[in-house]
């Protein structure tokens, strides 16, 4: 006999783990499933650096930095054993970057920071620090697996399930399980439910962990990221590859060379492991969460005038209790906790999402592009 849950979350990366965690907090019966296992994709290979977004203001910077602050408090409370609050230095890589940092970005920094000079961070190559840096003492990184195991310790989980959801008799059926709702948290993998109006892209990336005695008290970001040294291990990441004819080992070697140029004492290091994953992305770079719409029905119901229909409009028909959470790019561990909570509130309380993150934005764009709406 099939075991029934309120919600089945498909995908055990940080997006799925966070959503399942908050659904359980809301007293939902939840099953978290994955084709391979916990953090088997990009989340397991993530550097998991928690850093603020620099920019010229705007909605994406605000949402990212709200999520950043939320994530710092969340991991510190829920998984302190995997949380390392060592601070971060953001270093411009060239003169063009200097102009951006100190003229365009600095007026819009909305988190606590200080300017650092070369003498403040003597472990960094003087040439690399010739322009100075922004230092964020509250920044941190987490150990992905430690965090994920902590957040799922009270959840029902099932691994080795290649999810092919079937909706019948008012329930979703996946293997030997059934539920009234499903959450698609499959990252850059092909969606297990056809959604014609959503296209998930991916960016391939590697991270390399090295053993070193280098004195690196804080995380550094200058095109690549180099973590603080914790227990003799330094994380170096990450590549951002869409089209690269080079091999993985060539990309990893470049990471190490760049890291040594930043911190010369890393010349004496030994590779411990190389991790790789495919990060999910969407075209406008905002997280994408919310209810999945019934596209065929929407084409029939939603016509002109388009200005009367916005994301989260009650006239948008939903697809049988199907939800999605994706599009975190390289900031999965920043976005995961807050976006997972927001989606859980959408599922359990019918909360209205902001239009910037609602999955409905892509439905409405598709309808307008195809001439369904004017």
C-alpha positions in Angstrom: 0.0 0.0 0.0 1.3 3.5 -0.9 2.4 5.7 2.0 0.7 9.1 1.8 2.2 12.5 2.7 1.0 16.0 2.5 4.0 17.0 0.3 6.7 15.2 -1.5 9.8 17.3 -2.2 11.7 16.1 -5.3 15.4 17.0 -5.1 17.7 17.0 -2.1 19.9 19.9 -2.8 19.8 22.9 -0.5 16.6 24.2 -2.2 14.7 21.0 -1.5 16.2 20.5 1.9 15.3 24.0 3.0 11.7 23.7 1.7 11.2 20.3 3.4 12.6 21.7 6.7 10.2 24.6 6.7 7.2 22.5 5.6 7.9 20.1 8.5 8.1 23.1 10.9 4.6 24.0 9.6 3.4 20.5 10.7 3.2 19.1 7.2 4.0 15.5 6.7 6.9 15.6 4.2 8.9 13.2 2.2 12.2 14.3 0.7 13.3 12.2 -2.3 16.3 12.2 -4.7 17.6 10.2 -7.6 21.0 9.7 -6.0 21.0 11.0 -2.4 21.5 14.0 -0.1 23.4 16.9 -1.9 24.3 14.7 -4.8 24.3 17.6 -7.3 25.6 21.2 -7.3 24.8 21.8 -3.6 27.3 19.1 -2.6 30.0 20.7 -4.6 29.3 24.3 -3.5 31.8 26.4 -1.8 28.7 27.5 0.3 30.1 31.0 0.8 27.6 33.4 2.4 28.5 36.8 1.0 26.5 39.9 0.2 25.8 41.0 -3.3 27.5 44.2 -4.5 25.8 46.3 -7.1 24.1 49.5 -8.0 21.0 48.8 -5.9 17.8 47.4 -7.2 15.5 44.5 -6.5 18.0 41.7 -7.1 20.6 43.2 -4.7 17.9 43.8 -2.1 16.5 40.3 -2.3 19.9 38.7 -2.3 21.1 40.6 0.8 17.8 40.0 2.6 18.4 36.3 2.0 22.0 36.7 3.1 21.1 38.2 6.4 18.4 35.5 6.9 20.9 32.7 6.0 23.5 33.9 8.6 20.9 33.8 11.4 19.4 30.5 10.1 22.6 28.4 9.9 24.0 29.9 13.2 20.8 28.7 14.9 19.9 25.5 13.1 23.3 24.0 12.2 26.0 25.8 14.2 28.4 22.8 13.9 28.6 23.5 10.2 28.7 27.3 10.3 32.0 29.2 10.1 31.7 33.0 10.6 35.2 34.1 9.6 34.5 37.3 7.6 35.1 38.1 4.0 37.3 40.5 2.0 35.9 41.5 -1.5 38.9 42.6 -3.6 38.7 44.3 -7.0 40.7 42.4 -9.6 41.7 45.3 -11.8 41.4 49.0 -12.4 38.0 48.6 -14.1 36.8 46.8 -11.0 38.1 49.6 -8.8 35.8 52.0 -10.5 32.9 49.8 -10.0 33.7 49.0 -6.4 34.3 52.5 -5.1 32.2 54.7 -7.4 29.2 52.5 -8.4 28.9 49.8 -5.7 29.9 51.5 -2.4 27.0 54.0 -2.3 24.6 51.0 -2.5 26.1 48.7 0.1 23.3 47.8 2.5 25.1 45.6 5.0 27.8 46.5 7.5 31.3 46.8 6.0 34.7 48.5 6.4 37.4 49.4 3.9 40.6 47.4 4.3 44.0 48.2 3.0 47.0 46.0 2.3 48.5 46.4 5.8 45.2 45.2 7.3 45.5 41.9 5.6 49.2 41.0 5.4 48.6 37.4 4.4 47.3 38.6 1.0 49.7 39.4 -1.8 50.5 43.1 -1.7 50.0 43.5 -5.5 46.5 41.8 -5.2 45.6 44.3 -2.4 47.0 47.4 -4.1 43.5 48.8 -4.6 42.2 47.9 -1.1 39.0 45.9 -0.4 35.7 45.8 1.3 35.6 43.7 4.4 32.4 42.1 5.8 33.2 40.8 9.2 29.8 39.1 9.5 30.2 36.9 6.4 30.6 33.2 6.7 30.6 29.8 4.9 29.0 26.5 5.8 29.9 22.9 5.3 27.2 21.7 3.0 26.8 18.1 4.1 27.0 18.9 7.8 24.2 21.5 7.4 22.1 19.2 5.2 22.3 16.3 7.6 21.3 18.5 10.5 18.3 20.0 8.6 17.0 16.6 7.5 17.6 14.6 10.7 13.9 14.5 11.5 12.6 14.2 7.9 11.4 11.1 6.1 13.8 10.6 3.1 14.0 8.2 0.2 17.0 7.9 -2.1 17.4 6.1 -5.5 14.1 7.3 -6.8 14.0 8.6 -10.4 10.9 10.6 -9.9 8.2 10.4 -12.6 5.2 12.0 -10.9 1.8 10.9 -12.1 -1.4 12.7 -11.1 -4.4 10.6 -10.7 -7.4 10.3 -8.3 -6.5 13.8 -7.0 -3.1 12.7 -5.8 0.5 12.7 -7.0 2.0 9.2 -7.2 5.8 8.7 -7.2 7.0 5.1 -6.8 5.4 3.7 -3.7 4.4 7.1 -2.3 1.6 9.6 -2.9 0.8 13.1 -1.8 -1.6 16.0 -2.5 1.3 18.3 -3.3 4.8 18.1 -4.9 7.7 20.5 -4.9 10.1 20.4 -7.9 13.6 21.2 -6.4 15.7 19.4 -9.1 18.1 22.2 -9.8 19.7 22.1 -13.2 18.3 18.6 -13.9 15.5 18.1 -16.4 12.2 18.9 -14.7 10.2 15.7 -13.9 6.9 17.6 -14.8 6.6 19.3 -18.2 6.4 23.1 -17.8 6.5 24.7 -21.2 7.1 28.2 -20.0 10.1 27.6 -17.8 13.6 26.9 -19.0 16.2 26.0 -16.5 19.8 26.7 -17.5 22.9 25.5 -15.8 26.5 26.7 -15.1 29.1 24.0 -14.4 31.5 24.6 -11.7 34.4 23.0 -9.8 35.6 23.5 -6.3 38.9 22.2 -5.0 39.8 21.6 -1.3 43.4 21.7 -0.3 45.3 20.8 2.8 47.6 23.7 3.9 49.1 25.3 6.9 48.6 28.8 5.3 47.4 31.4 7.8 44.2 32.5 6.1 41.9 33.9 8.9 39.1 35.1 6.6 37.5 34.2 3.2 38.7 36.1 0.2 36.9 36.9 -3.1 38.8 38.2 -6.1 37.3 36.6 -9.1 37.6 33.3 -7.3 37.0 32.5 -3.6 39.5 31.2 -1.1 38.0 30.2 2.2 39.5 30.8 5.7 41.6 27.9 6.8 39.6 25.7 9.1 41.2 22.6 10.4 44.0 22.7 7.8 41.6 22.7 4.9 41.1 25.6 2.5 38.3 25.6 -0.1 39.1 27.2 -3.5 36.2 27.8 -5.9 34.6 28.1 -8.1 34.7 27.9 -11.9 31.7 29.2 -13.8 31.6 27.2 -17.0 29.0 27.4 -19.8 31.3 26.7 -22.7 34.9 25.7 -22.0 37.0 23.4 -24.2 39.5 22.8 -21.4 39.4 19.8 -19.2 38.4 19.7 -15.5 41.9 19.3 -14.3 43.0 22.4 -16.4 40.2 24.4 -14.7 41.2 23.2 -11.3 44.8 24.0 -11.9 43.8 27.6 -12.8 41.9 27.8 -9.6 45.0 26.8 -7.6 47.3 29.2 -9.6 44.8 32.1 -9.0 44.6 31.2 -5.3 48.4 31.2 -4.9 48.6 34.6 -6.7 46.2 35.9 -4.0 47.7 34.1 -1.0 51.4 33.1 -1.7 51.6 30.8 1.3 49.2 28.5 -0.5 52.0 27.4 -2.7 52.7 24.7 -0.1 49.4 22.7 -0.4 48.0 19.3 -1.3 44.8 18.6 -3.1 42.4 16.7 -0.9 39.3 16.5 -3.2 37.8 18.0 -6.3 34.0 18.5 -6.4 31.9 19.5 -9.3 28.2 20.3 -10.0 25.7 21.9 -12.3 24.1 25.0 -10.8 20.6 26.0 -11.9 20.0 29.4 -13.4 17.2 31.4 -15.1 17.4 34.2 -17.5 16.7 37.1 -15.2 18.9 35.8 -12.3 16.2 36.0 -9.6 15.2 32.9 -7.7 12.1 31.2 -9.2 9.6 29.8 -6.7 5.9 29.3 -6.4 2.9 27.4 -7.8 3.3 25.9 -11.3 0.5 27.1 -13.6 -1.6 24.9 -15.9 -0.1 26.3 -19.1 -2.8 24.9 -21.5 -5.6 26.2 -19.4 -3.9 29.5 -18.9 -3.7 29.9 -22.7 -7.4 29.6 -22.9 -8.3 31.7 -19.9 -5.8 34.6 -19.8 -6.2 36.9 -22.7 -6.2 40.7 -23.1 -5.6 43.1 -21.5 -2.3 41.8 -20.1 -1.8 44.7 -17.6 -4.7 43.4 -15.5 -2.9 40.1 -14.8 0.2 40.2 -12.6 2.2 37.4 -11.0 0.2 35.8 -8.2 -3.1 36.9 -9.7 -6.0 34.7 -8.6 -7.0 34.2 -12.2 -3.9 32.2 -13.0 -4.8 28.5 -13.0 -2.5 26.2 -11.0 -1.4 22.7 -11.8 -2.7 20.3 -9.2 -0.7 21.3 -6.2 2.6 21.4 -8.1 5.2 23.9 -6.9 8.8 24.7 -7.9 11.9 26.2 -6.3 15.0 26.8 -8.5 17.2 29.4 -10.1 19.6 30.1 -7.3 22.7 30.2 -9.5 25.9 30.2 -7.5 24.1 31.4 -4.3 22.2 28.3 -3.3 23.2 28.4 0.3 22.4 32.1 0.5 18.9 31.8 -1.0 17.9 28.4 0.2 16.8 29.1 3.8 14.7 32.2 3.1 13.3 31.0 -0.2 12.4 27.6 1.3 10.5 29.4 4.1 8.7 31.6 1.6 7.6 28.7 -0.5 6.5 26.7 2.6 4.3 29.7 3.5 2.9 29.7 0.0 2.1 26.0 0.3 0.6 26.1 3.8 -0.8 29.6 4.1 -1.4 30.6 0.4 1.0 33.5 0.9 1.4 35.9 -1.9 4.9 36.0 -3.4 6.6 39.2 -4.6 6.4 39.4 -8.4 10.3 39.3 -8.8 10.5 35.7 -7.5 7.1 34.3 -8.4 7.2 31.6 -11.1 4.2 33.3 -12.6 6.4 35.9 -14.2 7.7 33.4 -16.7 4.1 32.2 -17.5 3.0 35.8 -18.3 6.1 36.4 -20.4 5.5 33.3 -22.4 1.8 34.1 -23.0 2.7 37.6 -24.2 5.5 36.4 -26.4 3.1 33.8 -28.0 0.4 36.5 -28.6 -2.0 35.2 -26.0 -2.0 38.5 -24.1 -1.6 42.1 -25.3 
